[in-house]
């Protein structure tokens, strides 16, 4: 079963937060994403059920290998796309917004071509 865009956003957020904090909890996701506790709780249970995250006895969230791979892919796309748009003259705010939308739907072929183009 393919993960939905919202699931990818949660995994990306957990990855980002895990680089900033020693332990990530659902409330951290609420604060970071601006989502309600019930929404985050529902998403966490789905991500756990589908094998993308683990939740320990202290309610700390960690990415599984599968979850981490997806999160790293999405974060890389976000970073490369936003940097590319800024180089093209797009304002940083719009570049970040557009990258956030595109990172979930861009094909791997197109993304790899953008990466290659940026290196030339």
The first five atom37 places (N, CA, C, CB, O) and aatype in JSON, in Angstrom:
{
  "aatype": [20, 20, 20, 20, 20, 20, 20, 20, 20, 20, 20, 20, 20, 20, 20, 20, 20, 20, 20, 20, 20, 20, 20, 20, 20, 20, 20, 20, 20, 20, 20, 20, 20, 20, 20, 20, 20, 20, 20, 20, 20, 20, 20, 20, 20, 20, 20, 20, 20, 20, 20, 20, 20, 20, 20, 20, 20, 20, 20, 20, 20, 20, 20, 20, 20, 20, 20, 20, 20, 20, 20, 20, 20, 20, 20, 20, 20, 20, 20, 20, 20, 20, 20, 20, 20, 20, 20, 20, 20, 20, 20, 20, 20, 20, 20, 20, 20, 20, 20, 20, 20, 20, 20, 20, 20, 20, 20, 20, 20, 20, 20, 20, 20, 20, 20, 20, 20, 20, 20, 20],
  "atom_mask": [
    [1, 1, 1, 1, 1],
    [1, 1, 1, 1, 1],
    [1, 1, 1, 1, 1],
    [1, 1, 1, 1, 1],
    [1, 1, 1, 1, 1],
    [1, 1, 1, 1, 1],
    [1, 1, 1, 1, 1],
    [1, 1, 1, 1, 1],
    [1, 1, 1, 1, 1],
    [1, 1, 1, 1, 1],
    [1, 1, 1, 1, 1],
    [1, 1, 1, 1, 1],
    [1, 1, 1, 1, 1],
    [1, 1, 1, 1, 1],
    [1, 1, 1, 1, 1],
    [1, 1, 1, 1, 1],
    [1, 1, 1, 1, 1],
    [1, 1, 1, 1, 1],
    [1, 1, 1, 1, 1],
    [1, 1, 1, 1, 1],
    [1, 1, 1, 1, 1],
    [1, 1, 1, 1, 1],
    [1, 1, 1, 1, 1],
    [1, 1, 1, 1, 1],
    [1, 1, 1, 1, 1],
    [1, 1, 1, 1, 1],
    [1, 1, 1, 1, 1],
    [1, 1, 1, 1, 1],
    [1, 1, 1, 1, 1],
    [1, 1, 1, 1, 1],
    [1, 1, 1, 1, 1],
    [1, 1, 1, 1, 1],
    [1, 1, 1, 1, 1],
    [1, 1, 1, 1, 1],
    [1, 1, 1, 1, 1],
    [1, 1, 1, 1, 1],
    [1, 1, 1, 1, 1],
    [1, 1, 1, 1, 1],
    [1, 1, 1, 1, 1],
    [1, 1, 1, 1, 1],
    [1, 1, 1, 1, 1],
    [1, 1, 1, 1, 1],
    [1, 1, 1, 1, 1],
    [1, 1, 1, 1, 1],
    [1, 1, 1, 1, 1],
    [1, 1, 1, 1, 1],
    [1, 1, 1, 1, 1],
    [1, 1, 1, 1, 1],
    [1, 1, 1, 1, 1],
    [1, 1, 1, 1, 1],
    [1, 1, 1, 1, 1],
    [1, 1, 1, 1, 1],
    [1, 1, 1, 1, 1],
    [1, 1, 1, 1, 1],
    [1, 1, 1, 1, 1],
    [1, 1, 1, 1, 1],
    [1, 1, 1, 1, 1],
    [1, 1, 1, 1, 1],
    [1, 1, 1, 1, 1],
    [1, 1, 1, 1, 1],
    [1, 1, 1, 1, 1],
    [1, 1, 1, 1, 1],
    [1, 1, 1, 1, 1],
    [1, 1, 1, 1, 1],
    [1, 1, 1, 1, 1],
    [1, 1, 1, 1, 1],
    [1, 1, 1, 1, 1],
    [1, 1, 1, 1, 1],
    [1, 1, 1, 1, 1],
    [1, 1, 1, 1, 1],
    [1, 1, 1, 1, 1],
    [1, 1, 1, 1, 1],
    [1, 1, 1, 1, 1],
    [1, 1, 1, 1, 1],
    [1, 1, 1, 1, 1],
    [1, 1, 1, 1, 1],
    [1, 1, 1, 1, 1],
    [1, 1, 1, 1, 1],
    [1, 1, 1, 1, 1],
    [1, 1, 1, 1, 1],
    [1, 1, 1, 1, 1],
    [1, 1, 1, 1, 1],
    [1, 1, 1, 1, 1],
    [1, 1, 1, 1, 1],
    [1, 1, 1, 1, 1],
    [1, 1, 1, 1, 1],
    [1, 1, 1, 1, 1],
    [1, 1, 1, 1, 1],
    [1, 1, 1, 1, 1],
    [1, 1, 1, 1, 1],
    [1, 1, 1, 1, 1],
    [1, 1, 1, 1, 1],
    [1, 1, 1, 1, 1],
    [1, 1, 1, 1, 1],
    [1, 1, 1, 1, 1],
    [1, 1, 1, 1, 1],
    [1, 1, 1, 1, 1],
    [1, 1, 1, 1, 1],
    [1, 1, 1, 1, 1],
    [1, 1, 1, 1, 1],
    [1, 1, 1, 1, 1],
    [1, 1, 1, 1, 1],
    [1, 1, 1, 1, 1],
    [1, 1, 1, 1, 1],
    [1, 1, 1, 1, 1],
    [1, 1, 1, 1, 1],
    [1, 1, 1, 1, 1],
    [1, 1, 1, 1, 1],
    [1, 1, 1, 1, 1],
    [1, 1, 1, 1, 1],
    [1, 1, 1, 1, 1],
    [1, 1, 1, 1, 1],
    [1, 1, 1, 1, 1],
    [1, 1, 1, 1, 1],
    [1, 1, 1, 1, 1],
    [1, 1, 1, 1, 1],
    [1, 1, 1, 1, 1],
    [1, 1, 1, 1, 1],
    [1, 1, 1, 1, 1],
    [1, 1, 1, 1, 1]
  ],
  "atom_positions": [
    [[0.85, -1.18, 0.0], [0.0, 0.0, 0.0], [0.89, 1.25, 0.0], [-0.96, 0.0, 1.23], [1.78, 1.38, 0.84]],
    [[0.64, 2.14, -0.94], [1.44, 3.36, -1.05], [1.05, 4.34, 0.04], [1.27, 4.0, -2.45], [-0.11, 4.45, 0.44]],
    [[2.05, 5.05, 0.5], [1.81, 6.03, 1.55], [1.23, 7.31, 0.93], [3.14, 6.35, 2.33], [1.59, 7.68, -0.19]],
    [[0.34, 7.95, 1.65], [-0.27, 9.18, 1.17], [0.65, 10.36, 1.42], [-1.62, 9.4, 1.84], [1.59, 10.28, 2.21]],
    [[0.37, 11.48, 0.72], [1.16, 12.69, 0.87], [1.23, 13.15, 2.32], [0.59, 13.8, 0.0], [2.28, 13.56, 2.8]],
    [[0.11, 13.08, 3.03], [0.1, 13.52, 4.43], [1.02, 12.64, 5.27], [-1.34, 13.5, 5.0], [1.7, 13.14, 6.17]],
    [[1.05, 11.36, 4.99], [1.95, 10.46, 5.7], [3.4, 10.81, 5.44], [1.69, 9.03, 5.3], [4.23, 10.78, 6.35]],
    [[3.7, 11.15, 4.19], [5.07, 11.57, 3.85], [5.45, 12.83, 4.64], [5.2, 11.82, 2.34], [6.58, 12.95, 5.11]],
    [[4.5, 13.75, 4.77], [4.78, 14.98, 5.51], [5.07, 14.69, 6.97], [3.59, 15.95, 5.39], [5.97, 15.29, 7.56]],
    [[4.33, 13.76, 7.56], [4.58, 13.38, 8.96], [5.95, 12.73, 9.11], [3.48, 12.43, 9.46], [6.68, 13.05, 10.04]],
    [[6.29, 11.83, 8.2], [7.6, 11.17, 8.27], [8.73, 12.19, 8.13], [7.71, 10.09, 7.19], [9.72, 12.13, 8.85]],
    [[8.57, 13.12, 7.19], [9.57, 14.17, 6.99], [9.71, 15.01, 8.27], [9.19, 15.09, 5.8], [10.83, 15.35, 8.67]],
    [[8.6, 15.33, 8.9], [8.63, 16.11, 10.14], [9.33, 15.36, 11.25], [7.21, 16.48, 10.57], [10.13, 15.94, 11.99]],
    [[9.04, 14.07, 11.39], [9.71, 13.27, 12.42], [11.21, 13.24, 12.18], [9.14, 11.82, 12.44], [12.0, 13.34, 13.12]],
    [[11.63, 13.12, 10.92], [13.05, 13.12, 10.59], [13.69, 14.46, 10.97], [13.26, 12.83, 9.08], [14.75, 14.49, 11.59]],
    [[13.05, 15.55, 10.6], [13.57, 16.88, 10.92], [13.68, 17.06, 12.43], [12.67, 17.98, 10.31], [14.71, 17.51, 12.94]],
    [[12.62, 16.71, 13.14], [12.62, 16.87, 14.6], [13.65, 15.97, 15.27], [11.24, 16.57, 15.16], [14.25, 16.36, 16.27]],
    [[13.86, 14.77, 14.72], [14.82, 13.85, 15.33], [16.25, 14.36, 15.21], [14.71, 12.46, 14.68], [17.13, 13.94, 15.96]],
    [[16.49, 15.26, 14.26], [17.82, 15.87, 14.12], [18.0, 17.0, 15.13], [18.03, 16.39, 12.69], [19.12, 17.39, 15.44]],
    [[16.89, 17.53, 15.63], [16.93, 18.64, 16.58], [16.77, 18.19, 18.03], [15.85, 19.64, 16.24], [17.27, 18.85, 18.94]],
    [[16.08, 17.07, 18.25], [15.75, 16.62, 19.6], [16.23, 15.19, 19.81], [14.24, 16.72, 19.86], [16.35, 14.42, 18.86]],
    [[16.49, 14.85, 21.06], [16.9, 13.49, 21.36], [15.71, 12.52, 21.29], [17.56, 13.42, 22.75], [15.89, 11.34, 21.02]],
    [[14.5, 13.03, 21.53], [13.3, 12.2, 21.47], [12.16, 13.02, 20.86], [12.9, 11.68, 22.89], [11.96, 14.18, 21.22]],
    [[11.43, 12.4, 19.94], [10.31, 13.07, 19.28], [9.01, 12.47, 19.8], [10.4, 12.92, 17.73], [8.85, 11.26, 19.86]],
    [[8.08, 13.36, 20.18], [6.77, 12.92, 20.65], [5.7, 13.55, 19.77], [6.56, 13.29, 22.14], [5.97, 14.49, 19.01]],
    [[4.5, 13.04, 19.88], [3.4, 13.55, 19.06], [3.18, 15.04, 19.26], [2.12, 12.8, 19.37], [2.87, 15.76, 18.31]],
    [[3.34, 15.51, 20.49], [3.13, 16.94, 20.77], [4.14, 17.8, 20.02], [3.24, 17.21, 22.28], [3.83, 18.93, 19.65]],
    [[5.33, 17.27, 19.79], [6.34, 18.0, 19.01], [5.87, 18.18, 17.57], [7.69, 17.26, 19.04], [6.09, 19.22, 16.95]],
    [[5.22, 17.14, 17.04], [4.68, 17.21, 15.69], [3.54, 18.24, 15.64], [4.17, 15.82, 15.22], [3.46, 19.02, 14.69]],
    [[2.69, 18.24, 16.65], [1.6, 19.23, 16.74], [2.17, 20.64, 16.67], [0.79, 19.05, 18.04], [1.69, 21.47, 15.9]],
    [[3.19, 20.9, 17.47], [3.79, 22.22, 17.53], [4.45, 22.6, 16.21], [4.82, 22.27, 18.66], [4.32, 23.73, 15.75]],
    [[5.15, 21.65, 15.6], [5.91, 21.92, 14.37], [4.97, 22.14, 13.18], [6.87, 20.76, 14.08], [5.17, 23.05, 12.38]],
    [[3.96, 21.29, 13.07], [3.08, 21.34, 11.9], [1.84, 22.2, 12.11], [2.66, 19.95, 11.53], [1.15, 22.55, 11.16]],
    [[1.56, 22.54, 13.37], [0.36, 23.32, 13.65], [-0.93, 22.53, 13.55], [0.3, 24.48, 12.72], [-1.99, 23.09, 13.28]],
    [[-0.83, 21.22, 13.76], [-2.0, 20.34, 13.68], [-2.53, 20.04, 15.08], [-1.66, 19.03, 12.94], [-1.8, 20.17, 16.07]],
    [[-3.78, 19.64, 15.16], [-4.39, 19.31, 16.45], [-3.88, 17.97, 16.96], [-5.93, 19.28, 16.32], [-3.4, 17.14, 16.2]],
    [[-3.98, 17.78, 18.28], [-3.56, 16.51, 18.89], [-4.32, 15.32, 18.32], [-3.75, 16.56, 20.4], [-3.69, 14.3, 18.03]],
    [[-5.65, 15.41, 18.15], [-6.36, 14.26, 17.57], [-5.91, 13.91, 16.15], [-7.84, 14.55, 17.56], [-5.81, 12.74, 15.79]],
    [[-5.62, 14.93, 15.33], [-5.15, 14.67, 13.97], [-3.8, 13.96, 13.97], [-5.05, 15.99, 13.18], [-3.59, 13.01, 13.23]],
    [[-2.9, 14.44, 14.81], [-1.57, 13.85, 14.89], [-1.66, 12.44, 15.48], [-0.63, 14.73, 15.75], [-0.97, 11.53, 15.01]],
    [[-2.49, 12.26, 16.48], [-2.66, 10.95, 17.1], [-3.15, 9.92, 16.08], [-3.64, 11.03, 18.28], [-2.67, 8.79, 16.04]],
    [[-4.1, 10.33, 15.26], [-4.64, 9.44, 14.22], [-3.54, 9.08, 13.21], [-5.85, 10.1, 13.5], [-3.37, 7.92, 12.84]],
    [[-2.81, 10.09, 12.78], [-1.74, 9.86, 11.8], [-0.66, 8.95, 12.37], [-1.12, 11.19, 11.36], [-0.16, 8.05, 11.68]],
    [[-0.29, 9.17, 13.62], [0.73, 8.35, 14.28], [0.28, 6.89, 14.33], [1.03, 8.88, 15.71], [1.07, 5.98, 14.06]],
    [[-0.98, 6.67, 14.68], [-1.46, 5.28, 14.76], [-1.46, 4.61, 13.38], [-2.87, 5.23, 15.36], [-1.15, 3.42, 13.27]],
    [[-1.78, 5.36, 12.33], [-1.76, 4.79, 10.97], [-0.32, 4.5, 10.55], [-2.43, 5.76, 9.96], [-0.05, 3.43, 9.99]],
    [[0.59, 5.43, 10.8], [1.99, 5.22, 10.44], [2.6, 4.05, 11.2], [2.79, 6.5, 10.7], [3.42, 3.31, 10.66]],
    [[2.21, 3.9, 12.46], [2.68, 2.76, 13.26], [2.11, 1.46, 12.71], [2.29, 2.94, 14.75], [2.84, 0.48, 12.52]],
    [[0.81, 1.45, 12.45], [0.14, 0.26, 11.91], [0.77, -0.2, 10.59], [-1.35, 0.53, 11.7], [0.93, -1.39, 10.34]],
    [[1.13, 0.79, 9.75], [1.67, 0.47, 8.43], [3.18, 0.24, 8.42], [1.33, 1.59, 7.48], [3.77, 0.0, 7.36]],
    [[3.81, 0.3, 9.61], [5.23, -0.06, 9.72], [6.21, 1.04, 9.37], [5.49, -1.2, 8.86], [7.37, 0.74, 9.07]],
    [[5.79, 2.3, 9.41], [6.69, 3.4, 9.1], [7.35, 4.0, 10.33], [5.94, 4.47, 8.37], [8.43, 4.6, 10.22]],
    [[6.72, 3.84, 11.49], [7.3, 4.36, 12.73], [7.12, 3.35, 13.86], [6.65, 5.7, 13.11], [6.28, 2.45, 13.78]],
    [[7.91, 3.52, 14.9], [7.77, 2.77, 16.14], [7.45, 3.76, 17.25], [9.06, 1.94, 16.48], [7.9, 4.91, 17.22]],
    [[6.66, 3.32, 18.21], [6.34, 4.14, 19.37], [6.71, 3.33, 20.6], [4.81, 4.57, 19.39], [6.19, 2.23, 20.8]],
    [[7.62, 3.88, 21.43], [8.05, 3.12, 22.6], [7.15, 3.4, 23.8], [9.51, 3.45, 22.94], [6.17, 4.15, 23.7]],
    [[7.48, 2.82, 24.94], [6.66, 2.95, 26.15], [6.54, 4.39, 26.62], [7.24, 2.1, 27.26], [5.56, 4.75, 27.27]],
    [[7.54, 5.22, 26.3], [7.5, 6.63, 26.67], [6.84, 7.52, 25.62], [8.89, 7.13, 26.93], [6.92, 8.74, 25.68]],
    [[6.19, 6.87, 24.65], [5.53, 7.57, 23.53], [6.5, 8.35, 22.65], [4.48, 8.51, 24.07], [6.13, 9.35, 22.05]],
    [[7.75, 7.89, 22.59], [8.74, 8.49, 21.7], [8.62, 7.83, 20.33], [10.18, 8.35, 22.28], [8.51, 6.61, 20.22]],
    [[8.65, 8.65, 19.3], [8.48, 8.17, 17.93], [9.83, 8.03, 17.25], [7.57, 9.11, 17.13], [10.67, 8.92, 17.32]],
    [[10.03, 6.9, 16.6], [11.22, 6.7, 15.79], [10.8, 6.12, 14.45], [12.24, 5.76, 16.5], [9.81, 5.4, 14.35]],
    [[11.56, 6.46, 13.43], [11.28, 5.96, 12.09], [11.82, 4.54, 11.94], [11.89, 6.89, 11.02], [12.91, 4.23, 12.42]],
    [[11.06, 3.69, 11.28], [11.58, 2.39, 10.89], [12.51, 2.62, 9.69], [10.42, 1.37, 10.55], [12.58, 3.74, 9.18]],
    [[13.2, 1.6, 9.25], [14.07, 1.76, 8.06], [13.25, 2.23, 6.87], [14.79, 0.43, 7.72], [13.68, 3.11, 6.13]],
    [[12.08, 1.65, 6.67], [11.21, 2.05, 5.56], [10.76, 3.49, 5.72], [9.98, 1.13, 5.47], [10.8, 4.27, 4.76]],
    [[10.35, 3.86, 6.92], [9.91, 5.23, 7.18], [11.04, 6.23, 6.99], [9.36, 5.34, 8.59], [10.83, 7.32, 6.46]],
    [[12.23, 5.86, 7.44], [13.38, 6.75, 7.31], [13.74, 6.97, 5.85], [14.58, 6.18, 8.08], [14.08, 8.08, 5.44]],
    [[13.68, 5.91, 5.06], [14.01, 6.02, 3.64], [13.05, 6.98, 2.94], [13.96, 4.63, 2.96], [13.48, 7.83, 2.16]],
    [[11.76, 6.86, 3.23], [10.77, 7.75, 2.63], [11.01, 9.18, 3.09], [9.34, 7.31, 3.0], [11.0, 10.11, 2.28]],
    [[11.23, 9.37, 4.39], [11.45, 10.71, 4.94], [12.68, 11.37, 4.33], [11.6, 10.64, 6.46], [12.65, 12.56, 3.99]],
    [[13.76, 10.61, 4.19], [14.98, 11.16, 3.61], [14.78, 11.55, 2.15], [16.12, 10.16, 3.73], [15.3, 12.57, 1.7]],
    [[14.02, 10.74, 1.42], [13.71, 11.05, 0.02], [12.93, 12.35, -0.09], [12.92, 9.9, -0.63], [13.26, 13.21, -0.91]],
    [[11.9, 12.49, 0.72], [11.06, 13.69, 0.68], [11.85, 14.92, 1.11], [9.82, 13.51, 1.58], [11.73, 15.98, 0.49]],
    [[12.66, 14.79, 2.15], [13.45, 15.92, 2.62], [14.48, 16.35, 1.57], [14.17, 15.57, 3.94], [14.69, 17.54, 1.35]],
    [[15.11, 15.38, 0.92], [16.06, 15.71, -0.14], [15.36, 16.45, -1.27], [16.75, 14.43, -0.68], [15.86, 17.45, -1.77]],
    [[14.2, 15.95, -1.67], [13.44, 16.62, -2.74], [13.1, 18.05, -2.32], [12.15, 15.84, -3.07], [13.24, 18.98, -3.11]],
    [[12.66, 18.21, -1.09], [12.29, 19.53, -0.58], [13.49, 20.49, -0.67], [11.77, 19.43, 0.88], [13.37, 21.61, -1.15]],
    [[14.63, 20.03, -0.19], [15.82, 20.87, -0.16], [16.31, 21.22, -1.57], [16.93, 20.18, 0.61], [16.61, 22.38, -1.85]],
    [[16.4, 20.22, -2.43], [16.89, 20.46, -3.79], [15.94, 21.36, -4.57], [17.08, 19.11, -4.54], [16.37, 22.3, -5.24]],
    [[14.64, 21.09, -4.47], [13.67, 21.9, -5.2], [13.65, 23.34, -4.71], [12.28, 21.29, -5.09], [13.66, 24.27, -5.51]],
    [[13.62, 23.54, -3.4], [13.57, 24.91, -2.89], [14.85, 25.67, -3.25], [13.37, 24.91, -1.35], [14.78, 26.85, -3.62]],
    [[16.0, 25.02, -3.16], [17.26, 25.68, -3.55], [17.26, 26.03, -5.03], [18.46, 24.77, -3.22], [17.74, 27.09, -5.42]],
    [[16.73, 25.14, -5.86], [16.65, 25.37, -7.3], [15.76, 26.56, -7.6], [16.14, 24.13, -8.03], [16.12, 27.43, -8.4]],
    [[14.6, 26.61, -6.97], [13.67, 27.71, -7.21], [14.27, 29.05, -6.78], [12.34, 27.46, -6.48], [14.08, 30.07, -7.45]],
    [[14.98, 29.04, -5.66], [15.62, 30.28, -5.18], [16.69, 30.73, -6.18], [16.25, 30.07, -3.78], [16.8, 31.92, -6.47]],
    [[17.48, 29.78, -6.7], [18.5, 30.11, -7.72], [17.85, 30.72, -8.96], [19.31, 28.86, -8.1], [18.45, 31.55, -9.64]],
    [[16.63, 30.29, -9.26], [15.92, 30.79, -10.43], [15.31, 32.17, -10.19], [14.82, 29.83, -10.83], [14.78, 32.79, -11.11]],
    [[15.4, 32.67, -8.95], [14.91, 33.99, -8.65], [13.58, 34.04, -7.91], [14.78, 34.74, -9.9], [13.01, 35.11, -7.7]],
    [[13.08, 32.87, -7.53], [11.83, 32.81, -6.77], [12.13, 33.22, -5.32], [11.19, 31.36, -6.83], [13.17, 32.86, -4.78]],
    [[11.22, 33.97, -4.71], [11.44, 34.38, -3.32], [11.52, 33.14, -2.43], [10.3, 35.34, -2.85], [10.87, 32.14, -2.72]],
    [[12.3, 33.21, -1.36], [12.44, 32.04, -0.48], [11.1, 31.51, 0.04], [13.33, 32.38, 0.69], [10.91, 30.29, 0.11]],
    [[10.18, 32.39, 0.4], [8.88, 31.94, 0.93], [8.11, 31.13, -0.1], [8.05, 33.14, 1.37], [7.59, 30.06, 0.2]],
    [[8.03, 31.65, -1.33], [7.31, 30.94, -2.39], [8.06, 29.67, -2.78], [7.12, 31.86, -3.63], [7.44, 28.63, -3.03]],
    [[9.38, 29.74, -2.84], [10.18, 28.57, -3.19], [9.92, 27.42, -2.21], [11.68, 28.92, -3.2], [9.78, 26.27, -2.63]],
    [[9.86, 27.73, -0.91], [9.6, 26.7, 0.11], [8.19, 26.14, -0.03], [9.8, 27.27, 1.52], [7.99, 24.93, 0.06]],
    [[7.21, 27.01, -0.26], [5.82, 26.56, -0.43], [5.69, 25.65, -1.64], [4.87, 27.77, -0.57], [5.08, 24.58, -1.56]],
    [[6.26, 26.09, -2.78], [6.15, 25.3, -3.99], [6.89, 23.96, -3.87], [6.7, 26.08, -5.17], [6.39, 22.93, -4.33]],
    [[8.06, 23.98, -3.26], [8.81, 22.74, -3.06], [8.01, 21.76, -2.23], [10.17, 23.03, -2.38], [8.01, 20.56, -2.49]],
    [[7.32, 22.28, -1.22], [6.52, 21.43, -0.33], [5.37, 20.75, -1.09], [5.95, 22.26, 0.83], [5.01, 19.61, -0.79]],
    [[4.82, 21.45, -2.07], [3.73, 20.87, -2.87], [4.27, 19.86, -3.88], [2.96, 21.98, -3.6], [3.71, 18.78, -4.06]],
    [[5.37, 20.23, -4.54], [5.9, 19.42, -5.64], [6.64, 18.18, -5.16], [6.83, 20.26, -6.48], [6.65, 17.16, -5.86]],
    [[7.26, 18.25, -3.99], [8.1, 17.14, -3.51], [7.36, 15.81, -3.43], [8.66, 17.47, -2.15], [7.99, 14.75, -3.48]],
    [[6.05, 15.86, -3.3], [5.26, 14.64, -3.14], [4.8, 14.04, -4.46], [4.06, 14.93, -2.28], [4.41, 12.87, -4.51]],
    [[4.85, 14.83, -5.53], [4.28, 14.35, -6.8], [5.28, 14.25, -7.94], [3.16, 15.25, -7.22], [4.99, 13.64, -8.97]],
    [[6.46, 14.84, -7.76], [7.45, 14.82, -8.83], [7.95, 13.39, -9.05], [8.63, 15.77, -8.51], [8.17, 12.64, -8.1]],
    [[8.13, 13.03, -10.32], [8.64, 11.68, -10.62], [10.12, 11.61, -10.27], [8.42, 11.32, -12.12], [10.81, 12.63, -10.22]],
    [[10.59, 10.42, -10.02], [12.0, 10.23, -9.7], [12.86, 10.63, -10.89], [12.28, 8.78, -9.29], [13.94, 11.19, -10.72]],
    [[12.39, 10.33, -12.1], [13.15, 10.67, -13.31], [13.36, 12.19, -13.41], [12.42, 10.15, -14.57], [14.47, 12.65, -13.66]],
    [[12.29, 12.94, -13.22], [12.39, 14.4, -13.29], [13.27, 14.94, -12.17], [11.0, 15.04, -13.23], [14.08, 15.84, -12.39]],
    [[13.1, 14.4, -10.96], [13.91, 14.87, -9.84], [15.39, 14.61, -10.09], [13.47, 14.2, -8.54], [16.23, 15.48, -9.84]],
    [[15.72, 13.42, -10.58], [17.13, 13.1, -10.86], [17.68, 14.02, -11.94], [17.27, 11.62, -11.3], [18.85, 14.41, -11.87]],
    [[16.86, 14.39, -12.93], [17.29, 15.3, -13.98], [17.58, 16.69, -13.4], [16.22, 15.38, -15.07], [18.54, 17.35, -13.81]],
    [[16.75, 17.15, -12.46], [16.97, 18.44, -11.81], [18.27, 18.4, -11.02], [15.79, 18.81, -10.89], [19.06, 19.34, -11.08]],
    [[18.51, 17.32, -10.28], [19.74, 17.19, -9.52], [20.96, 17.23, -10.45], [19.74, 15.87, -8.71], [21.95, 17.9, -10.16]],
    [[20.87, 16.51, -11.55], [21.97, 16.46, -12.52], [22.19, 17.85, -13.12], [21.67, 15.42, -13.63], [23.34, 18.29, -13.26]],
    [[21.12, 18.53, -13.48], [21.21, 19.87, -14.07], [21.87, 20.84, -13.1], [19.81, 20.38, -14.45], [22.68, 21.67, -13.51]],
    [[21.54, 20.74, -11.81], [22.1, 21.62, -10.8], [23.61, 21.43, -10.63], [21.41, 21.4, -9.47], [24.32, 22.36, -10.26]],
    [[24.09, 20.22, -10.91], [25.52, 19.93, -10.76], [26.35, 20.43, -11.94], [25.73, 18.43, -10.59], [27.56, 20.58, -11.84]],
    [[25.67, 20.67, -13.05], [26.39, 21.09, -14.28], [26.7, 22.56, -14.28], [25.58, 20.76, -15.52], [27.3, 23.07, -15.23]]
  ]
}
